[in-house]
């Protein structure tokens, strides 16, 4: 065995890690509803893991010093595990419209062509599921009838172009 000290160090490090700190990132989805972005947990995620109890939703945009929040929704501490703080089937949280019982910051005006990110903090129904965050990037294009059309960005894209597929 050529590296016994390295192996012992790695085993010791793994033994001290808090198993409850492990988590996975799940996909969020952004759709257009009434000319505004509307945020939810991706359909395939909820279908495989079940409805998520929400704790926080943050919309942010990249800036020169990192990401800046443009709208935040906070659900009560009791929301984890409470079915009242789950999105209804096929439901979403529309930009600037906090769900009943939640508190939110003022929603900043949205800008066409600017990249935004949505991040949910939530809990799936199973305590054994390590998922705690859900996220997606998106941008907005002006809709012909007014308002916006949402374009969810995939595969690491960080620009918004009219040839993208609106949702």
Phi, psi and omega per residue, in radians:
X1 nan 1.917 -2.989
X2 -1.331 -0.428 -3.044
X3 -2.287 1.070 -3.069
X4 -1.136 -0.597 -3.132
X5 -1.174 -0.693 3.119
X6 -1.115 -0.768 3.139
X7 -1.108 -0.761 3.111
X8 -1.098 -0.700 3.112
X9 -1.088 -0.803 3.139
X10 -1.104 -0.737 3.113
X11 -1.117 -0.705 3.112
X12 -1.144 -0.715 3.135
X13 -1.126 -0.761 3.136
X14 -1.133 -0.603 -3.121
X15 -1.190 -0.419 -3.095
X16 -1.625 -0.092 -3.122
X17 -1.302 2.341 3.103
X18 -1.329 2.011 -3.094
X19 -1.086 -0.478 -3.136
X20 -1.258 -0.218 -3.127
X21 -1.415 -0.208 3.135
X22 -1.238 2.381 3.067
X23 -2.625 2.915 3.094
X24 -2.250 2.664 3.118
X25 -1.638 2.251 3.103
X26 -1.868 2.842 -3.126
X27 -1.441 2.415 2.973
X28 -1.754 2.985 3.075
X29 -2.335 2.563 3.108
X30 -2.209 2.178 3.136
X31 -2.185 2.999 3.072
X32 -1.706 2.265 3.055
X33 -2.436 2.092 3.140
X34 0.949 0.692 3.076
X35 1.332 0.193 3.123
X36 -2.277 2.754 3.045
X37 -1.222 2.535 3.132
X38 -2.321 2.323 -2.921
X39 -1.977 2.433 3.119
X40 -2.703 2.976 3.007
X41 -1.349 2.414 -3.105
X42 -0.955 2.447 -3.071
X43 -0.961 -0.809 -3.108
X44 -1.139 -0.539 3.098
X45 -1.173 -0.836 3.133
X46 -1.176 -0.608 3.130
X47 -1.128 -0.679 -3.098
X48 -1.493 -0.481 -3.031
X49 -1.988 -0.316 -3.116
X50 1.728 3.004 -3.100
X51 -1.170 2.465 -3.067
X52 -1.737 2.327 3.005
X53 -1.448 2.230 -3.023
X54 -1.604 2.550 3.063
X55 -2.090 -0.703 -3.090
X56 -2.723 2.590 3.053
X57 -2.307 2.265 3.134
X58 -2.265 2.306 3.009
X59 -1.926 2.265 -3.113
X60 -2.461 2.932 3.133
X61 -2.420 2.538 -3.115
X62 -1.233 2.484 3.086
X63 -2.363 -3.116 -3.100
X64 -1.119 -0.421 -3.126
X65 -1.987 0.567 -3.119
X66 1.836 -2.887 -3.094
X67 -1.455 2.402 3.118
X68 -1.988 2.283 3.129
X69 -1.245 2.385 3.058
X70 -1.979 -0.326 3.063
X71 -2.849 2.348 3.138
X72 -2.322 2.377 3.069
X73 -2.092 2.247 3.106
X74 -2.021 2.244 3.067
X75 -1.646 2.690 -3.124
X76 -1.015 2.682 3.123
X77 -0.952 -0.572 -3.128
X78 -1.266 -0.051 -3.054
X79 -1.192 -0.481 -3.133
X80 -1.123 2.034 3.139
X81 1.588 -0.172 -3.116
X82 -1.519 2.093 -3.124
X83 -1.065 -0.344 3.116
X84 -1.189 -0.301 -3.125
X85 -1.933 0.579 2.994
X86 -1.898 2.536 3.084
X87 -1.193 2.422 3.083
X88 -1.137 2.763 3.116
X89 -0.891 2.204 -3.110
X90 1.132 0.314 3.117
X91 -1.657 2.862 3.128
X92 -2.634 2.908 3.066
X93 -1.753 1.996 -3.104
X94 -1.402 2.453 -3.104
X95 -0.937 2.230 3.113
X96 1.455 -0.054 -3.107
X97 -2.081 1.576 -3.139
X98 -1.194 2.410 3.080
X99 -1.084 2.721 3.124
X100 -1.003 2.361 3.135
X101 1.560 -0.107 3.137
X102 -1.848 2.728 3.067
X103 -1.904 2.593 3.132
X104 -2.507 2.774 3.000
X105 -1.382 2.985 3.014
X106 -1.201 2.432 -3.133
X107 -1.479 2.128 3.108
X108 -1.232 2.638 3.084
X109 -1.055 2.474 3.122
X110 -1.563 2.638 -3.070
X111 -2.119 2.292 3.103
X112 -1.074 2.405 3.064
X113 1.443 -0.169 3.141
X114 -1.454 2.490 3.123
X115 -1.496 2.370 3.104
X116 -2.227 2.792 3.033
X117 -2.226 2.496 3.025
X118 -1.996 2.423 3.090
X119 -2.386 2.161 3.044
X120 -1.761 2.470 2.896
X121 -1.925 2.185 -3.073
X122 -2.758 -3.110 -3.127
X123 -2.414 2.178 3.034
X124 -1.205 2.901 -3.078
X125 -1.154 -0.468 -3.101
X126 -1.603 2.201 3.108
X127 -1.132 -0.338 3.141
X128 -1.472 -0.124 3.129
X129 -1.499 2.087 -3.064
X130 -1.390 -0.017 -3.098
X131 -1.120 2.304 3.099
X132 -2.358 -0.305 -3.128
X133 -2.290 2.583 3.135
X134 -2.361 2.370 -3.079
X135 -2.594 2.822 3.058
X136 -2.809 2.675 3.018
X137 -1.876 2.598 -3.117
X138 -2.699 2.938 2.998
X139 -2.502 3.075 -3.054
X140 -2.224 2.463 2.998
X141 -2.078 2.596 3.111
X142 -1.216 2.293 3.129
X143 -1.456 2.548 3.125
X144 -0.997 -0.585 -3.107
X145 -1.582 0.123 -3.095
X146 1.792 2.825 -3.074
X147 1.312 -2.727 -3.085
X148 -2.137 2.773 2.894
X149 -1.999 2.317 -3.119
X150 -1.489 2.427 3.006
X151 -2.119 1.959 3.097
X152 -1.432 2.215 -3.095
X153 -1.530 2.397 -3.120
X154 -2.258 2.938 3.072
X155 0.949 0.667 3.060
X156 1.303 0.182 3.125
X157 -1.129 2.478 3.132
X158 -2.294 0.391 3.048
X159 -2.329 2.738 -3.123
X160 -1.965 2.168 -3.120
X161 -2.278 2.549 -3.128
X162 -1.004 -0.413 -3.137
X163 -1.364 -0.101 3.060
X164 -1.176 2.732 -3.104
X165 -1.517 2.002 3.082
X166 -1.149 2.705 3.121
X167 -2.086 nan nan
